Amino acid sequence: MDFIFIGFVIFLFMLAVFDLWVGVSNDAVNFLNSAIGSKAARIRTIMIIAATGIFFGATMSNGMMDIARNGMFNPQHFSFQEVMFIFLAVMAADIVLLDIFNTMGMPTSTTVSMVFELLGASFAFSLMKVVGDGGGMSLDDYMNTGKALSVIMAIFVSVAIAFFFGFLIQYIARLIFTFKYKDKLRWKAGLFAGIAATSIIYFMLLKGVKSLSFMTPEVKDWIHVNSGAILLCCFVFFTLLMQILHWLKVNVLKVVVLMGTFALATAFAGNDLVNFIGVPLSGYSSYQYFSESGATDPSAYMMGQLNEPASTPVYFLILAGIVMVFALVKSKKAHNVTKTEINLARQDAGDEMFGSSKAARSLVRWGNSIAVSIDRITPDRTKKWIEKRFDATEIQAEAGAAYDLIRASVNLVVASLLIALGTSLKLPLSTTYVTFMVAMGSSLSDRAWGRESAVFRITGVLSVIGGWFITAGAAFTICFILAMLMYFGGYVMAVIVVVMSVFILIRNNLGHSRKSAESKETDRLFNEIVAIKNPSEVLPLFASHVMINEKDFLSRMSACYRDVTEGLFAENLKILRKISSAMKKEKYILKNIRRKETLCLRRTEPGVMVEKETWFHMLHNSMEQIYYSLRRISEPVSEHVENNFSPLPKEYVSEFRSVRETVVSLMGDISASVSADGFTDAAEYKKRCSDLQVAFSDLRKKLTSHMHDVDVNLTVAYLYLTILQESEQLVVQLQQMVRASEKFYE
């Protein structure tokens, strides 16, 4: 029997390594976003500072381990076997849940997932014990409801608190410094940086010192008694130091951002490490208690010892820190989550990642009405002064940055202080919640959400927050089900659950690798274009970006054209549904590619922009019309097959197939000829397009003459007529696309 639990402990630690990797991919980027978004330093420098913060924070995480041991349930009422099943269910559910969210590129909360997974698993076992218990014990006896409620309330209240303070402090900072902040730093730099540095030191050391494993009671008492003097000395020291650095031409705001990155990394490790290794370490401690007791029946030995304070060996914390740093540097998924938050918070217009929603539109209208009301009662002189302070046309940001260093400083300092405060109170605040909502509050305060982008960005925020609530419900439900399976299935089911979770994890990782490879090149080119300072160097890379997207578009559309018609001929509903889903995504892809490329076009020389933009927009208009032609084909075709209407006659299929293959071949040839150095054979392709227009026109005339016959099925004939008409329009737009490409790539 003993070897089974040894195997469970090994599995827990194996899954802990995966959980660290996946969790850091999701959470560790939260303290990188501001430094990356503001271009405060090179990525390598940011990573080194973040890694140092992670190691420092890991030493403060010991006190948080009690959340996993006894925060959600009362272990004295659970046997060793039941506790191990709870921990296995939590780890199996957590690893799959987080990986799915990362693969989707949506930030979720490791804290929420851990808390609700522990709740779900312990509730399942508590429920079964209440049902089978003859002693009259209730759920309150088994569940630590008071602590669980305080943790849950702290998590969700932190959303509002983080958003409010992010908005308020950024508003004050912008009034003081304006967007043209470099001219306002002469005497304010030292004071601003001194306050930020002192706040970080106060919360990271004075508030977090209680959890440091190497601190003696005497040292803690001395720091507590002299905290005021320490705080004053820190303020004076850092204010003078930062002012001197500013006089020496050092950008102290970059120093503050990097200090904030270190602080937030420290707060992250101190607060969130329990989410990754708290459960495995609790399982390991449970096994130690059981082995040392000499007990032989795991279902009878009760785990009251888990109520004792956790004492985590330092080498576990060091190993966890190594894995976290390695995951931070190597994980590709981390960039997806980083991209989500930076795009929603950036100052300028750009690639909107989310669509519009009814809730977002209502919030925008409500916000506009409030703004109008406030504007009416504000004196004109005050309004003019505020407008001058918020003049974003004078923004002084680093090349390619999403926002400036003032906002990045506020994001990092406010988030690190809130998380450190939660850590000192032993409340596992969600790092994701706090950093994301601080960033959203500061971006709203900075007027980064304009009339043209507000509805999309609010939709994005609501989508992310909705994802967190889905995380809570999904985590509770999945863990409840897994725990029930283990309760009735015993050790065999426990092994099956663990193996299946690892299998799903591997499958999701393989799927993400394929997905990320598809967009790697186009994203690389776009980032390079944004980073170029000399407008004369933009055009070659911009043309390459347009070329890649045009080739990809033609490839997708030719495949879609063939598949949708073949799906009709074969009456294959599965293929048609797949095409319908792909067409809905295509609209989003086209819209965002055009916006992204328009932003790149703005960075070219004015003369070049005037010369190229007409053909650029004509090219994109043709691509959109080709898309709409295919959509007008796919929708009636899907409806026809869904309703089980009569198939197309063989003579229709035969005559159409030959012409369709010519269209597909033409699209492939055009794609192969597109080059950023010039478009070749345009005259030939335009001639082939004209020939195809004639071919489709002849088929259409032939069909309309047959439609007068009595035996012709009009439902089928109308569908075929739609396909011919839209195919002819597709070829017309393809000809326009060739013409625009020829001129654009000249």
N, C-alpha and C positions, 0 to 999 in steps of 0.2 A: 504493500500500500504506500509505503514511504516514497518509492521511486516515482509514483504517479504525481505526487505533489512537487517533487524535485523537477519533474518535467514541466509542470505548470509554472513554476517560478522561472525556469529557463525561458519558456514561451513568453512570460510577462516581460522579461528583460529584452528579449528579441523584439517584441512589439514596441517596447519603450524606445528602442533605437529608431524604428520606423516612425513612431509618434513624434520623437524629437525632430526628425528630418521633415516630416509633413507639417508639424506644428510651427517650426521655424520658418518654413516656406510661407506659411500663412501669417504668422504674427511678427517675426523678427523684422520684416520689411517695414513695419509700422514706425520704427525709430530711424529708418533710412529715408523715408519719403521726403521729409523737409530738406535734408541735406542734399539729396539727389535732385529734388524739384527746383531748388534755388541755385544749383551748381556751386555749392560752397567750397568744394574741393574735388579732387580726383576721386573716382570710385575706390581706388586702392586705399587712399588715405582714410576715407569714410569707413571702409571695412575694418581697417586696423583699429580705429578708435572704437567702433562698435564692438569688436571682438574683446577689446580690453574691458569695456563696460559690462559685457556678458559675464566675464570671469569674476569681476568685482561683485556683480549682483548675485552670482551663484552662491557666494558665501553668506548672503543675507536671506536665503530662501528656506532655511531650516524650519523657522517658526511656522511657515505656511503649510508644511507637510501635514499638520494636524487636520487640515480640511479633508484630505483624502482618507485619513484614519478614522475620524469620528465626527466629521462635520455634518454629514447627511443622515447617519443612522447611529444607534446606540449599540456598539459592538459587544457589550456584555450579554446581550440577548441573542447573539448569533454564534453558531458553531464555527470551527475552523473551516470545515468543508463549505458551509454556506458563504462565508466571507471570501474564500478563494473563488467560488463561482461568481460572486458579485464583481470581484476585481477582473476576472477573465471577461465577463460580459461587457464591462466598461471599456476595456482596452480594445476588444474586437470591434465594438461599435464605433469607438472614437477614431480609430485609424482609417476606417472606410469613409466615415462621414466627412472628416477634414479633407481627405484626398479628393473626394468628389467636388467639394467647394473650391479647392485650389485649382483643379482641372478646369472648372468653369471660369476661373479668374475672378471669383468673388471673395472678398474678405469675410471670414466668419470668425467666431470667437471660440478659442480653445477653452476659455473659462466657462462659458455657457454650456459647451458640449460636455465638459467634465462634470459640472454640477448636476445637470439634468440627466446625464447617464447614471451617475451615482444614485440620484433620486429614483430613476426608473427601475434600476436593478434592485435596490434595497426595498422599494415599494412592492415589487413582485414577491420577494421572499417574505416581507412583513405581512402581506396580504394572505399568503398561504399559511403562515404561522398563526395568524389570527383565526383563520377558518379552522385549522386543526388543533388549536390550543384549547385545552380544557381549563386553564387557570384564569380565564377571564381577562387576559391582557389585551390592550387596544393598540391601534396603529401608533398612537402617541408614545406608547411605551417603547416601541421598536424604532420609530423614526425620530431623529433629532430635529423636530419641526421648527423650534425656535431659531436655531442656528441656520437651518436651511432657508427659512423665510428672510432672515437678515441678510444672508449672502445674495439671495435672488433680488431683494429690494435694492441692495447696494449696486448690483450689476446694472439694473435698469434705470435707477435714479441717476447713475453716473452719466447716462446718455444726455439728459437734459442739462445737468451741471456742466459737463464738458462743452456742450454747444454754447451755453450762455456765457461762460467765462472766456471761451475762445472768441466769441463775438465781441464781448465787452472790452477785453484787454487789447485786441487788435484794433478796435475803433479808437481807443485812447492813444495807442501807439501811432496810428496813422495821423491823428490830429496833431500829434507832437512832431512827427518826422516828415509827414507828407510822402508822396511817391518819389519826390526829388530829394531823397533823404541825405545824400552825400554832402549837400550844402548845409545841413542842419546838425552835423555831428561835431562841430568844433568843440563845444563844451558839454554836449549831451552824451557823447559816446561813452565816456568813462562812467557816468552815472547810470545810464541804461544797462551797460554791460556789468557794472558792479552789482546792481540790484539782481540781475539775472543770475550771476555767478553765486551771490550770497544765498539766494533762494534755493539754488541747487544744492549747495553745501549743507544748508540747514536741514532740508528734508532728506537728503541722501545719507547724511551722517548722524545728525542729532536725532531725527525721527527713526531712522532705520537701524541705529546702533544697537537697539535692544535685541535684534535678531542675530547680530554678528556672533559667530560661534567662538571666536578667540577673545572676546571682550570679557574681562573679569567684572564681578559686581562692583568693586571699588572704582574702576575706571568709568563704568556706567554712571555711578552716583556722582562722580566728580564732573562729568560732562553735563549731567542733569542740573547740578547746582550752578554751574558756570556757563550755562547755555547762552544767557543774555550777553555776557562779555565776549564769548566766542563769536556770537553773531555780529556784534558791533565791530570786532577786530577784522572779521572776514569782509564786512562791507567796506570799511576804510581801505583795507589792503587791496581788494579787487578793483575798487573805484580808481584808486591811484594808479594801479598797474595798468588797467585798461586805458586810462587817459594818457599815460606815458607811451603805451604801445600805439595809440592813435596818433600822437605827435611824431612818432617814429615811422609813420606812414604804413602801419600795420592795419589791415581791415579787421577791426575788433568785432564786427558783426559776424564775420566768418568764424572768429574764435568762439563767439557765443553759440553759433549754430553747432559747431563741433563739440563744444562742452555740453550743449543740450542733447546732441546725439549720444554722447557718452552717458549722460544722466538717464535718458530714456532707455538706453540699452541696459543700464544697471537696474532700473525700475522693472523693466520687462523680465529680466532673469530672476530678480528677487520675488516678483509677484507670480509669474507664469510658469516657472520651472516645475511647480507642483502639478500643473496641468499635464506635464509630459511624463514625469517620473514619480509623482506622488503615489499613484496607484500601484505600480510595480514595486516600489520600495515598501509600501504598506503590505503587499503580498509577501515580500521577502521577510519582513519583520514578523508577520503572522506565522510563517513557516518556522522561523527561529524560535518563537515562543512555544509552538507546538512540539518541536523536537526537544527543546531543553526541558519541557515539562515531563517527558517520559510517557505521555499519554499514548494510547494505542488506537483509540476510536476517534477519528476526525469529526464525526457527526455529533459527538458528545462533549468535546472540549470547547468551552466557551471563551470568547476572545476579549474579555474585559481589559486585558493588558494594552489593547489599542487605545484606551483612554489616557494612557500615560503620554507625556510630551514626547514628540519625535526627536530622535537624536541621529541625524543622518551623517554617516561617515563622510569625511571630506573628499576621499578619493572618488566617491560616487558623483559628487558635485563637479569635481574636476573633469571626469570622463564625460559627464553630461555637457559641460561647457565646451569641450573639444568637439563633440558631435554637433552642437548648435552652431559653432563657428564654421565648421566644414559645410554644414547644410546651407548656411547663409551665403557662403561664397559660391557653392557649386549648383544649388537648386535653380533650375530654369523656371519653375512655377512661381518663384518669388517675384519675378519680373512682371508676371501677369497681374498679381495683386497690387504691386507698386503702381503699375500703369493705371489701374482703376481709380485709385485715390488721387493721384497726381492730375489725371485728366478732369476729374470732377472739381478740383480745387484751383486749376490754373487760371491765370489772370486774363489771358486773351482768348479769342475764339479759336476753335480747332476741331479736332476729330471727336464729335460727340458720340460717346459709347452707348447711350441709352436713348430710347425713343420717348414719346410723349404718353402721359397717362391722364385719366380723368381727375384723379386725386391731385396730381401735380398742377394741372391747369386751374383747379379750384383754389389751391394754395397760392398760386401766382396772382390770381385775381384778388384774393383776400389780402395778400401782401401789398398789392398795388393800391388798393382802396385805403389801407392804413397809412401808407406812405403819403398819399394825397391829403389825407386828413391832417397828418402831422405837418405837412408842408404849408397848409393854410394858416396854421396858428404860429408858425415860426417867423420871427421878424426877418425882413429882407436882408438886413446887414449880416445877421447870423447865418442865413442861408448862403449868402455870397462868400462869407468867410469859410464855411464848411466845404462848399463846392470847390473853392480854391485849394483847400487842403487835400481834397480827394480827386485832384486832377490827374487821372491815370495816363494822360498823354505824355506826361513827363517821367514815367516810370523808369527807374534806374535798376535794371536787373542784369544778371550775367547773361552772356550770349547763350541762347537756347534754353534759358531757364523758364519754368512755368510760372514762377512768381519771384518776388525779390527777397532779400535777406531779412528785412524787418519782419515780414510775415513768417518766414521760416523760423526765426528766433522765437516769436510768440508761440507758434505751434509746439515747438520742442519744450520750451520752458514750462508752459501751462500744462501740457500733457504729463511731463515727468513729475511735476509737483502733485498733480491729482493722483497719479498712480502710486507715487511714493507715500502719500498720505494714507491711501487705502491699504498699502502693505504694512505700514506702521500700526494700523488698526486691525491687522490680520483679516481683512476683507479682500477676497480675490477679485478685485475690479477687473473688468475686461480691458486688456491693453488695446485690443482692436476697437472696442466701443469708444474708449476715451480718445485715442489718437485720431481716429476717423472723424468723430464729432467735433473735436477741437479744430481740425483742418477745415471742416465744413463751416463752422461758425466764423472762423477768421476769413474764409473766402467770401462769405456773404457780407461780412462787415466791410471788406475791401471792395465791394461792388463788382466782384468778379462774375456774378450771375446777372448778365444783362438781359434785356427783354427778349433777345433772340436765343439765349441759351438757358435761361432760368428754368423753363419747364422741363428741359432735358436733364438738367443737373439735379433738380428736385426729384424727378423720376428715378435717377440713379441712386440718390440718397435713400429714397423710399424702398428701392429694390434691395439695397444693401441691408437696411434695417429689417426689411421683411425677411431677408435671408437669415438674419440672426434669430428671429422668432421661429422661422421654420427649423433652424438648427435646434432650438430648445424642444420643440414638439417632436421632431424626428429623433433626437438623441434619447428623449424619455421613452418614446414608443419602441424604438429598436432595442434599447437595453432591456426594457420590460419584457419584450418577446423572447430575447435571448436568455434572460434569467429564468423565465418560465420553462423554456425548453431544457435548460440545464437542471432545473428543479425536478422535472419529470424524467428527463433522459439520463441524468447522472453523468458519470465520467466519460462515457462514450460520446454523448452529445457535446460535452465541453470540448473534447478534442476536435470534433467535426466543426464546431463553431470557429475555433482558432484557425484551423487549416483553411476554411472557406474565406475568412477575413483576409488572410495573407494572399490567397488566390485572387480575390477581387482587387486587392491593392496592386498586385503585379499587373493585372489586366488594365486597370485605370492608368497606370504609369505608361504602359505601352501605347495606349490610345492618346495620351497627352503628348508623347514624343512625336507621333505622326502629325498631330494637329499643329504643334509648334513649328515643325519643320516647314509647313506650307507657307507660313507668313514671315519666316525669318529674314529672307532677302529683302522684301519690300519694306519691312520695318527698319532694317539696317540702313537702307538708302534714305528713307525719310529722316531718320535721326541725324544722318550725316549732313543732309541739306539744311536742317534747322540749325546745326552748329556752325555752318559756314558764315564768316563775317564779311568776306569780299563778294559783292553781288555778281561780279563777272565770272566767278567760279561756280555759280549755282546751276547754270543752264545745262551743262553736260550730265550732271547727276539727276537733275529734274527730268530731262528727256529719258534717261534710263528708267526712272521710276514710272513714268507714263507708259513706256514701252512694256515693262514687266506686267503692269496692270492690264494693258490692252491685250497682250498675249493670253494672260490668264482668263480674261473675260471671254475672248473668242473660243478658248478651249472649253470653258464651262457651258457656254451657250450652244455650241455645236453638239456637245454630249447631251444636253437637255433636249434639243430639237429632235435628235434621233430617238432618245429614250421615250419621250412623250408620245411620239407617233407609233413607235413599236409597242408601247404599252397599250395604245388603242387597238392596234391590229391584233395583238395577242389577248386583249381584254384582261391585262394583268394589273389588277387594282393595287397591288403592293408597290409596283414600280411607279404608278401614277401618284400615289400618296407620297412617296419619297421625293418625286419631282416637285409636287406641290409645296412640300416643306422647304425644299431647296430654293424655290422661286421666291418664297417669302423672305428668306435670308438674303437673297441676291439684291433685293431693293435696299436693304440696310447697307450691304457692302458697297454698292454703287454710290449711294449718298455720301458715305463717309470717305470713300476714295476721292470723290470729287472735291469735298471740302478740304481734305488733307492736301491734295495737289494744288488747289487754289491758294492755300497758305504758302506753299513752296513757290508758286508763280510770283507771289508778291515780293519774294526775296531776290528775284532777278533784277537786272538793270532796267530802269524805266522804259528805255527804247525797245529792249527785247520784249518786255511784258506787253507793250502795245502791239508789237508785231505778231506775237504768238497767241495772245489770249483769245482772239476771234476763232482761230482754228482749234484751239484747245477746247473751248466751250462747244463748238460744233461737233468735235469728236465725241465729247461726253453726251451731248444731246442724241447723237446717233446711237450710242451704246444704250442709252435709256430707252429709246424707241424700239430697238431690237429686243430689249428685255420685255417691254410691254406687249410687243407682238407675240412673243413666246408665252407670256402669261395669258393673253387672250386666246391662245390655242389650248394651253394646259387646263384652264378652268372648265370650259365646256366639255373637253374630252373626259376629264375626271368625273364630271356630273353624268355624262352619257354612260360610262362604264359602271358607275355607282348604281344607277337606276336599271342596270341590266337591259338596256335598249339593244336593238338589233345591231350586229357588227357591220362594219363596212364591207360591201361586196368585194370579191376578189379582184375584179377589174379596176376598181378604185385604188385598191392597195397596190396592185402591180404597177399602174401608171405613175402613182405618186412616189413610190419607193425610188424609182430611177432618178427622178428629178431631185428628190430629197438628198440622195447620195451626192449629187453634183453640188448642192448647196453646202453640205458638210465638208466635201473636198475643197471647195472654194474657201471656206472659213479657215480650214487648216493651212492652205497655201498662203492666205493673207497673213495669218499669225506667224508663219515661218519667215515672211518677207519683211515684217516690221523690224526696224532697226533704229536705234537712237542716232545713228550716223546718216540716216536718209532712208526713205521708203522707195523700194524699187518695184518695177513692173506694175505701176499703178494703172497705166493705160490698159494693159491686158486684163486686169481684174475688173475694171469698170466695164470693159466689153463683155466679160463673162457675166457680170451682174445684169447687163441689158438683155443678154440672151436668156437668162433665167426668168427675167420679168416677162418676156414674150412667152416662154414655156408655161409659166403659171397662168398667164392671161388666156392662152389657148385651152388649158385644162378647165379654167373657170367658165369660158364660153361654151365648151362642150358640155359641161355639167348643167348649166342653165338651160340649154336646149333640151336636155333629157328630162329636166324637172317637170316639163309639161306632160310627160307620159303618165298614164293613170297608174301603172304598176310600180312607180318609183316611191320608195319610202321617204317621205319628206323630212322626217326627223333626222335620218341618216344623211340625206342630201344637204340639209341646212348645216349640219356639223362639218361635212366635207367642204362645203362652200366657205365656211369660216376659216378652215385650215388653209385653203388655197389663197383666200384674200390676205390673211395675215402672213402667209409665207411670201407672197408677192411684196407686201409692205416691208417685211424683213430684208428682202434682197434690195429694195430701194434704199433702206437705211444703211445697209452694208455698203452700197455704192457711195453714199454720202460719207460714210466712215473712212473709206479708202481715200476719197478726195481730201478730207480734213487731215488724215494722217500724212498724206503726201506733202501738204503745205506745212504742217506742223514740224515735221522732221527735216525739212529742207535745210 
